[in-house]
Amino acid sequence: MPSRELRRMQQKLGVEKKRAQLKKAPGARKKGGPKKQRVTISQFLTEVRAEMRKVVWPTRQEVVSYTIVVLVTVILMGGLVYFADIIFTKLVEKFILR
């Protein structure tokens, strides 16, 4: 809740009037918003099936190559974190825990 001084300053600048106009503006969204119509299960499944037909699935060769790229990247990043951990541990032991 704004302080009394802040409210007075906003009133001088006309902020309160603008807020009130925005609240009363036609077409302003109400708190709950319009109710959406629910679709039936069969209509939902029909639409899902139609969308799944549009999907371009990768070939087996693409999946294998993407998997190899991910595994190599995970191994490299894991090794990087492992060696960084070893280096920082040695530095802490050397300089802080004399």
C-alpha positions as CSV (number, residue, x, y, z in Angstrom):
1,M,0.0,0.0,0.0
2,P,1.5,3.3,-1.0
3,S,2.3,5.9,1.7
4,R,0.2,9.0,2.1
5,E,2.9,11.2,0.6
6,L,3.2,8.9,-2.5
7,R,-0.6,9.0,-3.0
8,R,-0.6,12.8,-2.8
9,M,2.2,13.1,-5.3
10,Q,0.4,10.7,-7.7
11,Q,-2.8,12.7,-7.3
12,K,-0.9,15.8,-8.3
13,L,0.5,14.1,-11.3
14,G,-2.9,12.7,-12.3
15,V,-1.9,9.1,-12.0
16,E,-5.0,8.2,-10.0
17,K,-7.3,9.5,-12.7
18,K,-5.5,7.5,-15.4
19,R,-5.8,4.4,-13.3
20,A,-9.5,4.9,-12.8
21,Q,-10.0,5.5,-16.5
22,L,-8.1,2.3,-17.4
23,K,-10.3,0.3,-14.9
24,K,-13.5,1.7,-16.4
25,A,-12.3,1.5,-20.0
26,P,-14.7,-0.5,-22.3
27,G,-13.2,-3.7,-23.4
28,A,-11.0,-3.9,-20.4
29,R,-10.5,-7.5,-19.3
30,K,-12.5,-8.6,-16.3
31,K,-10.8,-10.5,-13.5
32,G,-12.1,-13.9,-14.5
33,G,-12.1,-13.4,-18.2
34,P,-14.5,-15.0,-20.7
35,K,-15.3,-18.7,-20.1
36,K,-13.7,-20.9,-22.7
37,Q,-15.7,-23.7,-24.3
38,R,-14.4,-27.2,-23.6
39,V,-14.0,-29.6,-26.4
40,T,-15.1,-33.2,-26.4
41,I,-12.5,-36.0,-26.0
42,S,-13.1,-37.2,-29.5
43,Q,-12.6,-33.7,-30.9
44,F,-9.4,-33.3,-28.9
45,L,-8.0,-36.7,-30.1
46,T,-8.9,-35.8,-33.7
47,E,-7.0,-32.5,-33.4
48,V,-4.0,-34.2,-31.8
49,R,-3.9,-36.8,-34.6
50,A,-4.1,-34.1,-37.2
51,E,-1.2,-32.2,-35.5
52,M,0.9,-35.3,-35.2
53,R,0.6,-35.9,-39.0
54,K,2.3,-32.5,-39.5
55,V,5.3,-33.5,-37.4
56,V,8.5,-34.2,-39.3
57,W,10.1,-37.1,-37.5
58,P,13.9,-37.5,-37.7
59,T,15.4,-40.6,-39.5
60,R,17.1,-43.3,-37.5
61,Q,20.5,-42.0,-38.7
62,E,19.7,-38.5,-37.5
63,V,18.6,-39.8,-34.1
64,V,21.9,-41.8,-33.8
65,S,24.1,-38.9,-34.8
66,Y,22.2,-36.5,-32.4
67,T,22.6,-39.0,-29.6
68,I,26.3,-39.3,-30.2
69,V,26.7,-35.5,-30.2
70,V,24.8,-35.2,-26.9
71,L,26.8,-38.0,-25.2
72,V,30.2,-36.5,-26.3
73,T,29.1,-33.1,-25.1
74,V,28.0,-34.4,-21.7
75,I,31.2,-36.3,-21.3
76,L,33.3,-33.3,-22.2
77,M,31.4,-31.0,-19.9
78,G,31.5,-33.5,-17.1
79,G,35.3,-33.8,-17.5
80,L,35.6,-30.0,-17.5
81,V,33.6,-29.7,-14.2
82,Y,35.6,-32.6,-12.7
83,F,39.0,-31.0,-13.5
84,A,37.8,-27.6,-12.4
85,D,36.7,-29.1,-9.1
86,I,40.1,-30.8,-8.6
87,I,41.9,-27.5,-9.3
88,F,39.8,-25.4,-7.0
89,T,40.1,-28.1,-4.3
90,K,43.9,-27.9,-4.5
91,L,43.9,-24.1,-4.5
92,V,41.7,-24.0,-1.4
93,E,43.8,-26.6,0.4
94,K,47.0,-24.7,-0.5
95,F,46.0,-21.2,0.3
96,I,43.2,-21.3,2.7
97,L,43.7,-24.5,4.8
98,R,47.4,-24.1,5.3
